[in-house]
Amino acid sequence: MARKRGYDEFMQSMKSLLETGKHSDFKITCGNKTWDVHKAIVCSQSDFFDAATRFGGKKEATEGVLNLPNDDPDIVGCMIQFMYELDYQLPSDKDPGPWWIRMDWRKVGDSPCPDMLAGILKKAWDMSCWKVSAKHMTALAEKHPSLKDKFKFKVIKLEFSLDSIAVMRSIFELYAQWKKDTPDSYAPPINHRDAIIHANVYAIADKYGLLGLKQMVAFKFEESLKLLPPGEEFFEAVTVAFTTTPDTDTTLRNIIAKHVYEEKTISGLYEELDVGMKTTPGLLSNSVQHTGNTIFEPGKEGSHYQGSGSGSGDKEEGNAQTKETSGEAKKDEIAKESS
C-alpha cells in the first residue's frame, strides 16, 4: 500500500512537471503547439532527442528548441504525455460510455441465410446501430431499463432474448427516422477514430525509438479494435499500420490479422474486407502467416478459412465489455520493465 501510494505521488509529480513546465530546460514544438520539457526525462528515453540536444543545429543545441514539422501535433502530444506518465489518454478515455449498442453475434446462433448474405446482414445491422444508438443512448435506456445494467461497459452487446429483440426493434424504428433526417448530422461514437490514433502513435514511437510506448500502444490498439464495427475506420487504421512501420515490425500487423480472421468468421467476406485484402500490401500474406490458416481468396464468393489455427476469438469473448482497468496493469508492467 505504501509503495503504491509513493508510486502514485511520483507519477502525479511527473504529470505536474509536464503541465506546468516548471524547471523546463528544453522545448519541443509541432504545428501550433509547444511543450516545455526536461532533457533528463525525454533524452533518457529516446536516442533521437538525446542526439538532437547534443549534436543538433543551433536551435536545438544552443536555443534549446526542437521543431518536429513533419509530425501531427496531437500524436506528438500523446508521445510526450507517455514520457512523463507512462500512459496517454484520448478524449474517449474520459467518456464512461456506453458509446453504442451492437449484437453479440457469437451468441445469437447460426443464421438460416447463406454465409455471405448472413455476413452482409450482420455488418449492415452493426453499421445501422453505430450512429443511431450513440445519438439515442439515453432515450433507449429510458425505454428499456434492462440496458442500464450494461452501462458499465463501453459498448453494449446484446444476446438473443426478448429484451434484446425489443431494443433492436426500437433501434430499427430510430434508424428509419435517421434515414428521413440528414444522416451526416448524426455524429459517430466518440471512439470512432481511436484505432487510427493508436496506429499513428505506434508509428511515432517507432520513429523516435520509444519501445515502452510501442508496448503500450499495441495493448490499446487491440482493445480499440474490439469496440469498432467493421467499417471504414478500421480499414483506415489498417492502412496506417501497414504503411508507417517497417515490414519487419509485425506487432500491429499480427493484431490486425487476428481481427481480420475474426471478422471474416462472424461477418463473412463483406465488400470492405474484400477490397482491403486486395489493396493493402501485406495484409493477406500476414493474415495467412499469423493465423496458420489457408485464408480465403479475396473476391472469391463463398470462400472461407480452413484449418483450426488460432484466432477464432472465443477466448476473447467479453473483453470489449470489461471495465477500463487493464490499462493500469499494463502501465505498471511497463514501469517494472523500465526500472
C-alpha positions as CSV (number, residue, x, y, z in Angstrom):
1,M,0.0,0.0,0.0
2,A,2.8,2.4,1.0
3,R,4.7,1.6,-2.2
4,K,1.6,2.2,-4.4
5,R,1.0,5.5,-2.7
6,G,4.6,6.5,-3.3
7,Y,4.3,5.5,-6.9
8,D,1.1,7.5,-7.4
9,E,2.6,10.6,-5.8
10,F,5.7,10.3,-8.0
11,M,3.5,9.9,-11.2
12,Q,1.5,12.9,-10.1
13,S,4.6,15.0,-9.7
14,M,5.8,13.9,-13.2
15,K,2.4,14.9,-14.6
16,S,2.7,18.3,-12.9
17,L,6.1,18.9,-14.4
18,L,4.7,18.5,-17.9
19,E,1.6,20.5,-17.2
20,T,3.4,23.5,-15.6
21,G,6.7,23.3,-17.4
22,K,8.4,24.0,-14.1
23,H,12.3,23.7,-14.3
24,S,12.0,23.0,-18.0
25,D,15.3,23.3,-20.0
26,F,14.1,22.3,-23.5
27,K,11.2,23.0,-25.8
28,I,9.5,20.7,-28.4
29,T,7.3,22.4,-31.0
30,C,5.0,20.9,-33.6
31,G,2.5,22.9,-35.6
32,N,1.0,25.4,-33.3
33,K,1.8,23.5,-30.1
34,T,4.8,23.8,-27.7
35,W,5.8,21.6,-24.8
36,D,8.2,22.8,-22.1
37,V,10.0,19.6,-21.4
38,H,13.0,18.3,-19.4
39,K,16.1,16.9,-21.1
40,A,16.7,14.4,-18.3
41,I,13.2,12.9,-19.0
42,V,12.9,13.0,-22.8
43,C,16.5,12.4,-23.7
44,S,16.9,9.4,-21.4
45,Q,14.0,7.7,-23.2
46,S,14.9,8.5,-26.8
47,D,18.3,8.5,-28.6
48,F,16.8,10.8,-31.2
49,F,16.1,13.5,-28.6
50,D,19.4,12.9,-26.9
51,A,21.3,13.4,-30.1
52,A,19.2,16.5,-31.1
53,T,20.1,18.3,-27.8
54,R,23.8,17.5,-28.1
55,F,24.6,17.4,-31.8
56,G,21.7,19.2,-33.4
57,G,21.7,22.6,-35.1
58,K,21.7,26.0,-33.5
59,K,18.1,25.9,-32.4
60,E,18.4,22.5,-30.8
61,A,21.8,22.7,-29.1
62,T,22.0,26.4,-28.4
63,E,18.5,27.8,-28.1
64,G,17.0,24.6,-26.7
65,V,14.2,24.3,-29.2
66,L,13.4,21.3,-31.3
67,N,10.8,21.5,-34.1
68,L,9.0,18.4,-35.5
69,P,7.4,19.9,-38.6
70,N,6.5,16.6,-40.2
71,D,4.5,15.1,-37.3
72,D,1.0,15.5,-36.1
73,P,0.8,17.8,-33.0
74,D,-1.9,15.6,-31.4
75,I,0.2,12.4,-31.9
76,V,3.4,14.2,-30.6
77,G,1.3,15.2,-27.5
78,C,0.5,11.5,-26.9
79,M,4.2,10.6,-27.1
80,I,5.3,13.4,-24.7
81,Q,2.5,12.5,-22.3
82,F,3.7,8.9,-22.2
83,M,7.3,10.1,-21.5
84,Y,6.1,11.7,-18.3
85,E,3.1,9.5,-17.2
86,L,3.8,6.0,-18.8
87,D,0.4,6.4,-20.4
88,Y,-1.5,8.6,-22.7
89,Q,-5.2,9.5,-22.9
90,L,-7.6,10.0,-25.8
91,P,-10.9,12.0,-25.5
92,S,-12.8,8.7,-25.3
93,D,-10.9,7.7,-22.2
94,K,-12.8,10.4,-20.3
95,D,-16.2,9.2,-21.5
96,P,-17.5,6.4,-19.4
97,G,-19.9,5.2,-22.1
98,P,-21.7,3.3,-23.2
99,W,-20.9,4.5,-26.7
100,W,-23.1,2.3,-28.9
101,I,-25.1,-0.9,-29.0
102,R,-24.4,-4.0,-31.1
103,M,-25.4,-7.6,-31.3
104,D,-23.1,-10.3,-29.9
105,W,-23.2,-12.4,-33.0
106,R,-21.3,-15.2,-31.3
107,K,-24.3,-15.8,-29.0
108,V,-27.1,-15.3,-31.4
109,G,-26.7,-18.6,-33.2
110,D,-26.4,-19.7,-36.8
111,S,-28.3,-17.7,-39.4
112,P,-30.6,-19.5,-41.8
113,C,-29.2,-17.3,-44.5
114,P,-26.2,-18.4,-46.7
115,D,-22.9,-17.4,-45.1
116,M,-22.2,-14.4,-47.4
117,L,-25.7,-13.0,-47.1
118,A,-25.7,-13.5,-43.3
119,G,-22.4,-11.7,-43.1
120,I,-23.7,-8.8,-45.1
121,L,-26.8,-8.5,-42.9
122,K,-24.8,-8.7,-39.7
123,K,-22.5,-5.9,-40.9
124,A,-25.3,-3.8,-42.1
125,W,-27.1,-4.1,-38.8
126,D,-24.0,-3.2,-36.8
127,M,-23.4,-0.2,-39.0
128,S,-27.0,0.9,-38.6
129,C,-26.6,0.7,-34.8
130,W,-23.2,2.5,-34.9
131,K,-24.5,6.1,-35.1
132,V,-28.2,5.7,-34.3
133,S,-27.7,4.1,-30.8
134,A,-24.9,6.5,-30.0
135,K,-27.2,9.5,-30.6
136,H,-30.2,8.0,-28.8
137,M,-28.5,6.1,-25.9
138,T,-30.3,8.0,-23.2
139,A,-33.7,7.6,-24.8
140,L,-33.1,3.9,-25.4
141,A,-32.1,3.3,-21.7
142,E,-35.2,5.1,-20.5
143,K,-37.4,3.0,-22.7
144,H,-35.6,-0.3,-22.0
145,P,-34.4,-0.3,-18.3
146,S,-32.6,-3.6,-18.8
147,L,-29.9,-1.6,-20.7
148,K,-29.0,0.3,-17.6
149,D,-27.4,-2.8,-16.1
150,K,-24.9,-2.8,-19.0
151,F,-24.0,0.9,-18.7
152,K,-20.7,0.0,-17.0
153,F,-19.5,-1.2,-20.4
154,K,-18.1,0.9,-23.2
155,V,-20.1,-1.0,-25.9
156,I,-23.3,-2.8,-25.0
157,K,-23.5,-6.3,-26.6
158,L,-26.9,-7.8,-26.8
159,E,-27.5,-11.5,-26.7
160,F,-30.6,-13.1,-28.2
161,S,-33.5,-12.6,-25.8
162,L,-37.0,-11.0,-25.7
163,D,-35.4,-7.8,-24.2
164,S,-32.8,-7.7,-26.9
165,I,-35.5,-8.0,-29.6
166,A,-37.4,-5.1,-28.1
167,V,-34.2,-3.0,-28.0
168,M,-33.4,-3.9,-31.6
169,R,-36.9,-3.0,-32.7
170,S,-36.5,0.4,-31.1
171,I,-33.2,0.9,-32.9
172,F,-34.8,-0.1,-36.2
173,E,-37.5,2.5,-35.7
174,L,-34.9,5.1,-34.9
175,Y,-32.9,4.1,-37.9
176,A,-35.9,4.7,-40.1
177,Q,-36.2,8.2,-38.7
178,W,-32.4,8.7,-39.2
179,K,-32.8,7.9,-42.9
180,K,-35.5,10.6,-43.1
181,D,-33.3,13.1,-41.3
182,T,-29.9,14.1,-42.6
183,P,-27.6,11.1,-41.8
184,D,-24.5,13.3,-41.8
185,S,-25.9,15.2,-38.8
186,Y,-25.5,12.1,-36.6
187,A,-22.1,12.2,-35.0
188,P,-20.3,8.8,-34.7
189,P,-19.5,7.4,-31.3
190,I,-16.6,9.3,-29.5
191,N,-14.2,6.3,-30.0
192,H,-14.6,6.2,-33.8
193,R,-11.0,7.3,-34.5
194,D,-9.3,5.6,-31.6
195,A,-7.7,2.8,-33.5
196,I,-6.4,5.2,-36.1
197,I,-4.8,7.4,-33.5
198,H,-3.2,4.5,-31.7
199,A,-1.7,3.3,-35.0
200,N,-0.2,6.7,-35.6
201,V,1.1,6.8,-32.0
202,Y,2.8,3.5,-32.7
203,A,4.4,4.9,-35.8
204,I,5.8,7.9,-34.0
205,A,7.0,5.6,-31.2
206,D,8.9,3.6,-33.7
207,K,10.2,6.7,-35.4
208,Y,11.7,8.1,-32.2
209,G,12.7,4.8,-30.6
210,L,10.3,4.5,-27.7
211,L,10.0,0.8,-27.0
212,G,7.8,1.2,-23.9
213,L,5.3,3.4,-25.8
214,K,5.1,0.8,-28.6
215,Q,4.2,-1.9,-26.0
216,M,1.5,0.3,-24.5
217,V,0.1,1.2,-27.9
218,A,-0.1,-2.4,-29.0
219,F,-2.3,-3.1,-26.0
220,K,-4.5,-0.1,-26.6
221,F,-4.8,-0.7,-30.3
222,E,-6.0,-4.3,-29.8
223,E,-8.6,-3.2,-27.3
224,S,-9.8,-0.4,-29.5
225,L,-10.5,-2.8,-32.4
226,K,-12.9,-4.7,-30.3
227,L,-15.0,-1.6,-29.8
228,L,-15.3,-0.8,-33.6
229,P,-17.8,-2.1,-36.1
230,P,-16.3,-3.5,-39.4
231,G,-16.3,-0.1,-41.2
232,E,-14.0,2.5,-42.8
233,E,-12.4,3.5,-39.5
234,F,-11.0,0.0,-39.1
235,F,-9.5,0.0,-42.6
236,E,-8.0,3.4,-42.2
237,A,-6.2,2.1,-39.1
238,V,-5.1,-0.9,-41.1
239,T,-3.6,1.4,-43.8
240,V,-1.7,3.4,-41.2
241,A,-0.4,0.3,-39.5
242,F,0.8,-1.2,-42.8
243,T,2.3,1.9,-44.3
244,T,4.1,3.7,-41.4
245,T,6.2,0.9,-39.9
246,P,8.8,-1.4,-41.5
247,D,7.8,-4.8,-42.7
248,T,9.9,-6.4,-40.0
249,D,7.7,-4.8,-37.3
250,T,4.7,-7.2,-37.2
251,T,3.2,-6.3,-33.8
252,L,0.2,-4.3,-35.1
253,R,0.0,-6.4,-38.2
254,N,-0.4,-9.6,-36.2
255,I,-3.2,-7.9,-34.1
256,I,-4.9,-6.9,-37.4
257,A,-4.5,-10.4,-38.8
258,K,-6.3,-11.9,-35.8
259,H,-9.0,-9.3,-36.0
260,V,-9.5,-9.8,-39.7
261,Y,-9.8,-13.6,-39.1
262,E,-12.5,-13.0,-36.5
263,E,-14.3,-10.5,-38.7
264,K,-14.3,-13.0,-41.6
265,T,-15.6,-15.7,-39.2
266,I,-18.5,-13.5,-38.0
267,S,-19.4,-11.3,-41.0
268,G,-18.1,-13.2,-44.0
269,L,-16.4,-11.6,-46.9
270,Y,-18.1,-8.2,-47.0
271,E,-17.1,-5.7,-49.6
272,E,-14.8,-3.5,-47.5
273,L,-12.9,-6.6,-46.3
274,D,-12.6,-7.9,-49.8
275,V,-11.2,-4.6,-51.0
276,G,-8.9,-4.2,-48.0
277,M,-7.4,-7.7,-48.6
278,K,-6.8,-6.8,-52.3
279,T,-5.4,-3.3,-51.9
280,T,-3.4,-3.3,-48.6
281,P,0.1,-4.7,-49.3
282,G,1.0,-7.5,-47.0
283,L,-2.4,-7.8,-45.3
284,L,-3.3,-11.1,-47.0
285,S,0.0,-12.8,-46.6
286,N,0.4,-11.6,-43.0
287,S,-3.0,-12.9,-42.2
288,V,-2.2,-16.3,-43.6
289,Q,1.2,-16.4,-41.7
290,H,-0.2,-15.3,-38.4
291,T,-3.4,-17.3,-38.2
292,G,-1.8,-20.5,-39.6
293,N,-4.8,-20.9,-41.9
294,T,-5.2,-21.1,-45.6
295,I,-7.1,-17.8,-45.8
296,F,-9.9,-17.1,-48.3
297,E,-9.1,-15.8,-51.7
298,P,-10.2,-12.1,-51.9
299,G,-13.2,-11.7,-54.2
300,K,-14.0,-15.4,-54.5
301,E,-17.6,-15.9,-53.5
302,G,-18.2,-18.5,-50.8
303,S,-14.6,-18.8,-49.9
304,H,-13.7,-19.4,-46.2
305,Y,-11.0,-20.2,-43.8
306,Q,-9.8,-23.7,-43.4
307,G,-7.9,-25.5,-40.6
308,S,-8.1,-25.0,-36.9
309,G,-5.4,-22.3,-36.4
310,S,-5.6,-19.6,-33.8
311,G,-7.8,-16.5,-33.9
312,S,-11.3,-17.8,-33.5
313,G,-11.5,-15.3,-30.8
314,D,-13.7,-17.4,-28.4
315,K,-11.3,-16.8,-25.5
316,E,-11.5,-13.1,-26.1
317,E,-15.3,-13.2,-25.5
318,G,-16.4,-10.3,-23.5
319,N,-13.1,-8.4,-23.4
320,A,-14.7,-5.5,-25.2
321,Q,-17.1,-5.1,-22.3
322,T,-14.6,-5.2,-19.4
323,K,-14.0,-2.0,-17.5
324,E,-11.0,0.1,-18.4
325,T,-8.8,-1.2,-15.6
326,S,-6.4,-3.3,-17.6
327,G,-4.6,-0.2,-18.9
328,E,-3.4,0.4,-15.4
329,A,-1.9,-3.1,-15.2
330,K,-0.1,-2.5,-18.5
331,K,1.3,0.8,-17.2
332,D,2.6,-1.0,-14.1
333,E,4.1,-3.7,-16.2
334,I,6.0,-1.2,-18.3
335,A,7.1,0.7,-15.2
336,K,8.6,-2.5,-13.8
337,E,10.4,-3.3,-17.1
338,S,11.9,0.2,-17.1
339,S,13.1,0.0,-13.6
